[in-house]
Amino acid sequence: MWFFLACTSESPPDSADTGADTGGTPNAASYCAEVSSTVVTDPSTPAEGFDFAAAPVLEENAGDWLGTFEYSTTGTDFGQLSLAAGGGEIVAVTQELVNPGGNDTGLQPGAPDPECPNFYRIPVAAYLRVGDSALSESATVDLEVITPRSPTLLLTIAVESLLGDARPTWDTRDWAYNTLYASAYRAEDQWHVSVGFWGSTEPSSRHASPKGEADSGGTVEPSGVSESYGNMVLDLDEG
């Protein structure tokens, strides 16, 4: 599963249930928020609050990862994800749990939080290929690393900038923003990659709700549309 750096918990009780009015928003969901980010000056040494260094993570994931791409419609193809140092700054990020309900003030900044763990943000140059001509895309993205063996990344490219032939099935003129995404995570010794498209009227929208009808049966104005293109599991090329 793709892990986004956000979390939710059970809805906090109303302030009336706590015996005090905390000034928060009753029953609002908790979430993880970044409270600090520090540039890592020595990637070979663990940053404060970490028990592992950033450099070995980059070294273990750099290279060509190869496998079979399975189209969501039908058929298979050659798949590749190549990763290399991106040349930017590595950043150590500290998070804390924010509770809009007001009954949890969170930990002190810098304190470890199992619900909102610290993570590295490591820039990498990524190359995504599917088949001979379906996708051949390059971008600088961030590895987000909570544990050394489980980095994740999200690559996004505007459809009009794609070099490959892959395109969404909808008419892109219906949406202001049409984007390819490749969300990926490493598990054990393999990278798992999901590729798809989304279209939206908002530039920041990701995986927007697809077109459809409301539960009530009334027609709703959709905020976006999305579809899967395919998936692949990749092994490091040892050749």
C-alpha positions as CSV (number, residue, x, y, z in Angstrom):
1,M,0.0,0.0,0.0
2,W,1.1,3.5,-0.7
3,F,1.8,5.3,2.6
4,F,0.9,9.0,2.7
5,L,2.4,11.0,5.5
6,A,-0.8,11.8,7.2
7,C,-2.8,9.9,9.8
8,T,-6.2,9.8,11.4
9,S,-7.5,8.5,14.6
10,E,-10.8,8.0,16.2
11,S,-12.8,11.1,16.5
12,P,-12.1,12.9,19.8
13,P,-15.0,13.5,22.1
14,D,-16.8,16.7,22.3
15,S,-15.4,19.2,24.8
16,A,-18.4,18.6,26.9
17,D,-17.3,15.0,27.3
18,T,-13.9,16.1,28.7
19,G,-15.4,18.3,31.3
20,A,-13.7,21.4,29.9
21,D,-14.0,23.6,26.8
22,T,-10.7,23.3,25.1
23,G,-11.6,25.7,22.3
24,G,-11.1,23.0,19.6
25,T,-13.4,21.6,17.0
26,P,-15.4,18.7,18.4
27,N,-15.2,15.4,16.5
28,A,-12.6,16.7,14.0
29,A,-10.1,14.1,12.9
30,S,-6.5,14.1,14.2
31,Y,-3.7,14.5,11.6
32,C,0.1,14.6,11.4
33,A,1.7,17.9,10.8
34,E,5.3,18.8,10.1
35,V,6.7,20.9,13.0
36,S,10.3,21.2,11.8
37,S,12.6,20.3,8.9
38,T,16.4,20.4,9.1
39,V,18.9,20.1,6.3
40,V,21.1,17.0,6.8
41,T,24.7,18.1,6.5
42,D,26.2,14.7,7.0
43,P,24.0,12.0,5.3
44,S,26.3,9.2,6.6
45,T,25.4,10.0,10.2
46,P,21.9,9.6,11.7
47,A,20.1,12.9,12.1
48,E,18.8,13.9,15.5
49,G,15.8,11.8,16.3
50,F,16.7,9.0,13.8
51,D,18.4,5.7,14.4
52,F,19.6,5.3,10.8
53,A,21.4,7.5,8.3
54,A,20.1,8.8,5.0
55,A,23.1,7.9,2.8
56,P,22.7,4.1,3.0
57,V,19.0,4.3,2.0
58,L,19.9,6.2,-1.2
59,E,22.7,3.7,-1.9
60,E,20.4,0.7,-1.5
61,N,17.8,2.0,-3.8
62,A,19.9,3.6,-6.5
63,G,19.9,1.6,-9.8
64,D,17.6,0.1,-12.3
65,W,14.6,-1.8,-11.0
66,L,13.0,-4.1,-13.6
67,G,9.9,-6.2,-13.8
68,T,6.6,-6.8,-15.6
69,F,4.0,-4.1,-16.0
70,E,0.4,-5.4,-15.9
71,Y,-2.1,-3.1,-17.6
72,S,-5.4,-2.5,-15.8
73,T,-7.2,-3.3,-19.0
74,T,-5.4,-6.4,-20.3
75,G,-1.9,-7.5,-21.2
76,T,1.6,-7.1,-19.8
77,D,4.7,-5.2,-20.8
78,F,8.3,-4.4,-19.7
79,G,8.5,-2.1,-16.7
80,Q,11.3,-0.1,-15.2
81,L,12.0,2.4,-12.4
82,S,15.5,3.8,-12.2
83,L,16.6,5.9,-9.2
84,A,19.8,8.0,-8.7
85,A,20.9,10.8,-6.5
86,G,19.0,13.9,-7.3
87,G,21.6,16.4,-6.2
88,G,19.3,18.4,-3.8
89,E,19.3,18.7,0.0
90,I,18.3,15.8,2.2
91,V,15.9,17.0,4.9
92,A,15.0,15.4,8.2
93,V,11.4,16.1,9.1
94,T,9.8,16.0,12.5
95,Q,6.0,15.6,12.9
96,E,3.5,15.7,15.7
97,L,-0.1,14.7,16.1
98,V,-2.5,17.6,15.8
99,N,-5.9,17.2,17.4
100,P,-8.4,19.8,16.2
101,G,-10.8,18.6,19.0
102,G,-8.5,20.3,21.4
103,N,-8.2,17.6,24.0
104,D,-4.7,16.5,22.9
105,T,-1.9,19.1,22.8
106,G,0.5,16.7,21.3
107,L,4.1,15.9,22.2
108,Q,6.9,18.4,22.5
109,P,8.5,19.2,19.1
110,G,11.2,16.7,18.4
111,A,9.8,14.0,20.7
112,P,9.2,10.6,19.0
113,D,5.6,9.9,18.1
114,P,4.6,6.4,16.9
115,E,1.5,7.8,15.1
116,C,3.5,10.6,13.3
117,P,7.0,9.4,13.0
118,N,10.0,11.4,11.8
119,F,11.1,10.9,8.2
120,Y,13.8,11.8,5.7
121,R,13.0,13.6,2.5
122,I,15.7,12.5,0.0
123,P,15.7,14.0,-3.6
124,V,16.2,11.4,-6.3
125,A,16.2,11.5,-10.1
126,A,13.6,9.0,-11.2
127,Y,13.0,7.4,-14.6
128,L,9.8,5.5,-15.3
129,R,9.5,3.3,-18.4
130,V,6.7,1.0,-19.6
131,G,7.2,-1.0,-22.8
132,D,8.8,0.5,-25.9
133,S,6.7,3.6,-26.1
134,A,3.9,3.6,-23.5
135,L,5.9,5.6,-20.9
136,S,9.4,7.0,-20.9
137,E,9.3,9.7,-18.2
138,S,11.9,11.4,-16.0
139,A,11.4,13.7,-13.0
140,T,13.1,14.7,-9.7
141,V,11.1,13.4,-6.8
142,D,11.5,12.8,-3.1
143,L,12.0,9.5,-1.3
144,E,10.1,9.7,2.0
145,V,11.8,7.4,4.4
146,I,10.4,6.4,7.8
147,T,12.3,3.2,8.1
148,P,15.4,2.3,6.0
149,R,13.7,-0.6,4.2
150,S,10.5,1.1,3.4
151,P,11.0,4.3,1.3
152,T,8.1,5.6,-0.7
153,L,7.8,8.1,-3.6
154,L,5.2,9.8,-5.8
155,L,6.0,10.9,-9.3
156,T,3.6,13.2,-11.1
157,I,3.8,14.6,-14.6
158,A,1.3,16.7,-16.5
159,V,-0.3,14.7,-19.4
160,E,0.7,17.3,-21.9
161,S,4.4,16.9,-20.9
162,L,4.4,13.1,-21.3
163,L,7.0,11.7,-23.7
164,G,5.3,8.3,-23.9
165,D,2.1,7.4,-25.7
166,A,0.0,6.6,-22.6
167,R,-3.0,8.9,-22.1
168,P,-6.2,8.8,-19.9
169,T,-9.4,7.5,-21.6
170,W,-11.3,10.7,-20.9
171,D,-11.3,13.9,-23.0
172,T,-8.6,16.0,-21.3
173,R,-10.3,19.1,-22.5
174,D,-13.0,18.5,-19.8
175,W,-10.4,19.2,-17.0
176,A,-8.1,22.0,-16.3
177,Y,-5.4,19.6,-15.0
178,N,-4.6,16.2,-16.3
179,T,-1.8,14.3,-14.6
180,L,0.0,11.0,-14.7
181,Y,1.0,9.6,-11.3
182,A,3.2,6.8,-10.2
183,S,3.0,5.9,-6.5
184,A,5.6,3.5,-5.3
185,Y,6.8,1.8,-2.1
186,R,9.6,-0.6,-1.3
187,A,8.8,-3.8,0.6
188,E,11.6,-6.2,1.4
189,D,13.7,-6.3,-1.8
190,Q,11.1,-5.1,-4.3
191,W,9.6,-1.9,-5.5
192,H,5.8,-1.9,-6.0
193,V,4.5,0.7,-8.4
194,S,1.0,1.8,-9.2
195,V,0.4,4.0,-12.3
196,G,-2.7,6.0,-13.2
197,F,-4.2,9.3,-14.2
198,W,-6.3,11.9,-12.6
199,G,-8.0,15.0,-14.0
200,S,-9.2,17.9,-11.9
201,T,-10.3,21.5,-11.9
202,E,-7.9,22.2,-9.0
203,P,-4.1,22.1,-9.4
204,S,-3.5,20.6,-6.0
205,S,-6.1,17.8,-6.3
206,R,-4.8,14.2,-6.2
207,H,-6.9,11.2,-6.9
208,A,-10.0,13.3,-7.1
209,S,-13.4,11.8,-6.7
210,P,-14.6,10.2,-10.0
211,K,-17.7,11.4,-11.8
212,G,-20.9,9.9,-10.5
213,E,-24.1,10.3,-8.7
214,A,-24.6,11.2,-5.1
215,D,-26.0,8.6,-2.8
216,S,-29.3,10.5,-2.8
217,G,-29.6,9.9,-6.5
218,G,-29.1,13.5,-7.4
219,T,-26.5,14.5,-10.0
220,V,-23.4,16.1,-8.4
221,E,-20.8,18.3,-10.0
222,P,-17.6,16.2,-9.9
223,S,-14.4,17.6,-8.7
224,G,-12.3,15.2,-10.7
225,V,-11.9,11.9,-12.4
226,S,-9.3,9.2,-12.0
227,E,-8.4,5.8,-13.4
228,S,-5.7,3.1,-13.0
229,Y,-3.3,2.5,-15.8
230,G,-1.5,-0.5,-14.3
231,N,0.9,-2.0,-11.7
232,M,4.3,-3.6,-11.5
233,V,6.6,-5.2,-9.0
234,L,10.3,-4.6,-9.7
235,D,13.6,-6.3,-8.7
236,L,17.0,-4.6,-8.7
237,D,18.9,-5.4,-11.9
238,E,22.0,-7.2,-10.7
239,G,23.6,-7.3,-14.1
